[in-house]
Amino acid sequence: MTQTDRYLTISATAFAVVAIAHVVRAIEQWTIVIGPWPVPIALSWIAAVATAGLSGWAFSLLGGRQR
């Protein structure tokens, strides 16, 4: 496994974990407040889609390198 493969694996896994955390937060309706601003649940859905996309992209790059 090359350094690039390790980087892609770690990045893809980290983004997947963050995506799962956003989905769980949205489903469970956990409240997050940053200073005086309550973070809307919709923002977690948007972040989940974005981070899942980044994870998928990294995994696809990794898969393409292993052919």
C-alpha positions in Angstrom: 0.0 0.0 0.0 1.5 3.3 -1.1 1.3 6.6 0.9 -1.4 7.8 -1.5 -3.5 4.7 -0.9 -3.2 5.2 2.8 -4.2 8.9 2.5 -7.2 8.0 0.4 -8.3 5.3 2.8 -8.0 7.5 5.8 -9.7 10.4 4.1 -12.6 8.3 2.8 -13.1 6.7 6.2 -13.0 10.0 8.1 -15.5 11.6 5.7 -17.8 8.5 6.1 -17.7 8.7 9.9 -18.5 12.4 9.7 -21.4 11.7 7.3 -22.8 9.0 9.6 -22.5 11.4 12.6 -24.5 14.1 10.6 -27.2 11.6 9.7 -27.5 10.3 13.3 -27.7 13.9 14.5 -30.5 14.7 12.0 -32.5 11.6 12.8 -32.2 11.9 16.6 -32.9 15.7 16.4 -29.9 16.5 18.6 -29.6 20.2 19.3 -26.3 21.9 18.6 -25.8 25.6 19.6 -22.7 27.5 18.5 -22.6 30.7 20.5 -26.1 32.2 20.2 -26.9 30.3 17.0 -28.9 27.0 17.1 -27.6 24.9 14.1 -30.6 23.9 12.0 -31.2 20.1 11.4 -31.3 20.8 7.6 -27.6 21.8 7.8 -26.8 18.4 9.0 -28.6 16.8 6.0 -26.6 19.0 3.7 -23.4 18.3 5.4 -24.2 14.5 5.4 -24.7 14.6 1.6 -21.5 16.6 1.1 -19.3 14.4 3.3 -20.8 11.2 1.9 -19.9 12.5 -1.6 -16.4 13.3 -0.5 -16.1 9.8 1.0 -17.4 8.1 -2.1 -15.1 10.2 -4.3 -12.0 9.1 -2.2 -13.1 5.5 -2.2 -13.6 5.6 -6.0 -10.1 7.1 -6.5 -8.7 4.4 -4.3 -10.6 1.7 -6.2 -9.3 3.1 -9.5 -5.7 3.0 -8.3 -5.9 -0.7 -7.3 -6.8 -2.0 -10.8 
